[in-house]
Structures are given as structure tokens and as C-alpha cells.
Amino acid sequence: MAMASLSPLRPTLQPHLNQHSLSRLYPFSLHHSRRPSLLCKAKEDPATTTSSSPLSLGIAVSGLVASPVIAYSLYTLKTTGCGLPPGPGGSLGALEGVSYLIVAGIVVWSIVTKVRTGSGLPAGPYGLLGGAEGLAYLTLAGIVVVFGLQIYETGSLPGPLPSEQCFG
């Protein structure tokens, strides 16, 4: 029964022939040296790298707050056919609208960063920006599904402003 070696180097050829006769038969070497491997990375763009700035923390926190607001808005839209009610002084409706803009902004920023650098947004402080990015994409998927179902079932989406149909 043969056992596999777990060594980091690839196995070398150990022929029964001496090295001189082997080198005439096979002019290439089958022995591997311990050379460092080459690692290539895309150059980081300082305009998109804000992994430890207060701005990145603010964007991350606002993205983490905006996604649950949109999730509740989508639930309300699916169950009632209308978005969130305006709330006192229109504050709840405004929060809903700003939340959609924040999530859209994070997704666009992520796509632009991916195109420029080859990777998504940096993790940010405590991994919050990466979490907000992932949650923004998940929220976008929910938006596509619920909006698609709403259009399929009713033929339209409710307008962005309160109407008599929903809050009359």
C-alpha cells in the first residue's frame, strides 16, 4: 500500500540510473528548488482605498442601517402593496428613500472598485465595510425579486411620494 507524502515540495525523481546517464536521456531537471513564488496584485487606487478612515466607518454603519430599513420596506410592499408610510413629518418615508440611495451607492462603489482593482471594497474597520457591501448585494437581490413580483402581480410599482391609494 502506497502512502502519499504531505511535503510542500513536489516529489522528485529518484532513478536507479546515475545522474550522468539520466541527464543525457532527459536534458531537463526534475528536481525543484525552494525559490520564492511570485505573487501579483492589482495596484491599489488611493481614491477607492478608505479602509481605515472615518468616512469608511460612516459609510459602513449607514449601509448596515439602510439594508434592514429596505428589507422592512420590501416586506411592507409585498404584504400591503405600498411602501413605508410617511411617518411623523415624513421622516420614515425619507429614511426609506435615503436607504435606497445608500445601498445603490455602495453597490456602484463596489462595482467601480472591482473594475479598477480586480477586488471588491476593502474590509474596512472591524470588517464593517465588507459586511455592508455583502448586505447591500443581498438587499439588491431582494429588491429585484420583490419589485419583479410586484410588477408581475399589479402591473406597476407605487410612486415614491405618498398617494391616496396607499395612505389616503
C-alpha positions as CSV (number, residue, x, y, z in Angstrom):
1,M,0.0,0.0,0.0
2,A,1.5,3.3,-1.1
3,M,1.3,6.4,1.2
4,A,1.1,9.9,0.0
5,S,3.6,12.5,1.1
6,L,2.3,15.7,2.6
7,S,5.5,17.6,1.9
8,P,5.1,21.1,0.4
9,L,7.6,20.2,-2.4
10,R,6.6,18.1,-5.3
11,P,8.1,14.6,-5.3
12,T,11.4,14.3,-7.1
13,L,12.5,11.6,-9.5
14,Q,15.0,9.2,-7.9
15,P,16.1,6.9,-10.7
16,H,18.2,3.8,-10.3
17,L,20.4,5.3,-13.0
18,N,23.3,7.6,-12.1
19,Q,22.8,11.3,-12.7
20,H,25.1,11.4,-15.7
21,S,23.2,8.9,-17.8
22,L,19.9,10.4,-16.7
23,S,20.9,13.9,-17.8
24,R,21.8,12.6,-21.3
25,L,18.4,10.9,-21.6
26,Y,16.4,13.8,-20.1
27,P,18.1,17.2,-20.5
28,F,15.6,19.0,-18.2
29,S,15.8,18.8,-14.4
30,L,13.1,17.2,-12.4
31,H,14.4,18.5,-9.1
32,H,12.7,21.5,-7.6
33,S,14.4,24.3,-5.7
34,R,13.0,26.3,-2.9
35,R,12.6,29.5,-4.8
36,P,10.1,32.1,-3.6
37,S,6.9,32.2,-5.6
38,L,5.9,35.3,-7.5
39,L,2.7,37.0,-6.2
40,C,1.0,39.6,-8.4
41,K,-1.6,42.0,-7.1
42,A,-3.5,44.8,-8.7
43,K,-2.3,48.2,-7.7
44,E,-4.5,49.8,-5.0
45,D,-6.2,53.0,-6.0
46,P,-5.9,55.6,-3.2
47,A,-9.2,57.1,-4.3
48,T,-11.1,53.8,-3.5
49,T,-9.0,52.6,-0.6
50,T,-10.5,54.1,2.5
51,S,-10.2,51.0,4.7
52,S,-9.4,52.8,7.9
53,S,-10.8,56.3,7.5
54,P,-13.8,57.7,9.5
55,L,-15.6,58.1,6.2
56,S,-15.4,54.4,5.5
57,L,-16.7,53.7,9.0
58,G,-19.6,56.1,8.4
59,I,-20.5,54.5,5.1
60,A,-20.3,51.0,6.6
61,V,-22.6,51.9,9.5
62,S,-25.1,53.7,7.2
63,G,-25.1,50.7,4.9
64,L,-25.7,48.4,7.8
65,V,-28.6,50.5,8.9
66,A,-30.0,51.1,5.4
67,S,-30.3,47.4,4.4
68,P,-32.7,46.4,7.3
69,V,-34.8,49.5,6.5
70,I,-35.1,48.4,2.9
71,A,-35.9,44.8,4.0
72,Y,-38.8,46.1,6.1
73,S,-39.9,48.4,3.2
74,L,-39.9,45.4,0.8
75,Y,-41.9,43.3,3.3
76,T,-44.4,46.1,3.6
77,L,-44.6,46.5,-0.2
78,K,-45.1,42.7,-0.6
79,T,-47.8,42.5,2.1
80,T,-49.7,45.8,1.5
81,G,-48.8,46.8,-2.0
82,C,-47.4,50.1,-0.7
83,G,-44.1,51.2,0.7
84,L,-43.5,52.5,4.2
85,P,-45.9,55.2,5.5
86,P,-44.6,58.7,5.6
87,G,-44.3,58.7,9.4
88,P,-44.1,61.8,11.6
89,G,-43.1,64.7,9.3
90,G,-42.3,62.4,6.5
91,S,-39.3,61.1,8.4
92,L,-39.9,57.3,7.8
93,G,-40.5,57.8,4.1
94,A,-37.4,60.0,3.9
95,L,-35.4,57.3,5.7
96,E,-36.7,54.7,3.2
97,G,-35.6,56.9,0.2
98,V,-32.2,57.7,1.6
99,S,-31.7,54.0,2.4
100,Y,-32.3,53.0,-1.2
101,L,-29.8,55.7,-2.3
102,I,-27.2,54.4,0.2
103,V,-27.5,50.8,-0.9
104,A,-27.3,51.8,-4.5
105,G,-24.2,53.9,-3.8
106,I,-22.5,51.1,-2.0
107,V,-23.2,48.7,-4.9
108,V,-22.0,51.2,-7.5
109,W,-18.8,51.9,-5.5
110,S,-18.2,48.2,-5.1
111,I,-18.6,47.6,-8.9
112,V,-16.3,50.5,-9.8
113,T,-13.7,49.3,-7.3
114,K,-14.0,45.8,-8.7
115,V,-13.4,47.0,-12.3
116,R,-10.5,49.3,-11.3
117,T,-8.6,47.0,-8.9
118,G,-9.9,43.5,-9.5
119,S,-11.2,43.1,-6.0
120,G,-14.2,44.4,-4.1
121,L,-14.3,47.0,-1.4
122,P,-11.7,46.8,1.5
123,A,-12.9,45.1,4.6
124,G,-12.8,48.4,6.5
125,P,-12.7,48.9,10.2
126,Y,-13.7,45.7,12.0
127,G,-14.8,44.3,8.7
128,L,-17.9,46.5,8.7
129,L,-17.4,47.9,5.2
130,G,-17.1,44.4,3.7
131,G,-20.2,43.4,5.7
132,A,-22.2,46.4,4.4
133,E,-21.1,45.5,0.9
134,G,-22.3,42.0,1.2
135,L,-25.5,43.1,2.8
136,A,-26.0,45.7,0.0
137,Y,-25.8,43.0,-2.7
138,L,-28.2,40.8,-0.7
139,T,-30.6,43.7,-0.4
140,L,-30.3,44.4,-4.1
141,A,-31.3,40.8,-4.8
142,G,-34.3,41.2,-2.6
143,I,-35.2,44.5,-4.4
144,V,-35.1,42.7,-7.8
145,V,-37.3,39.8,-6.5
146,V,-39.9,41.9,-4.7
147,F,-40.1,44.6,-7.4
148,G,-40.4,41.9,-10.1
149,L,-43.2,40.2,-8.2
150,Q,-45.0,43.5,-7.6
151,I,-44.8,44.4,-11.3
152,Y,-46.0,40.9,-12.3
153,E,-48.9,40.9,-9.8
154,T,-50.1,44.5,-10.1
155,G,-48.5,45.8,-13.3
156,S,-46.7,48.7,-11.5
157,L,-44.8,49.9,-8.5
158,P,-46.2,52.5,-6.1
159,G,-44.8,56.0,-6.6
160,P,-42.1,57.5,-4.4
161,L,-44.4,60.1,-2.9
162,P,-47.4,59.2,-0.6
163,S,-50.6,58.7,-2.7
164,E,-54.3,58.4,-1.9
165,Q,-54.2,54.8,-3.0
166,C,-51.8,53.9,-0.2
167,F,-52.0,56.5,2.6
168,G,-55.3,58.3,1.8
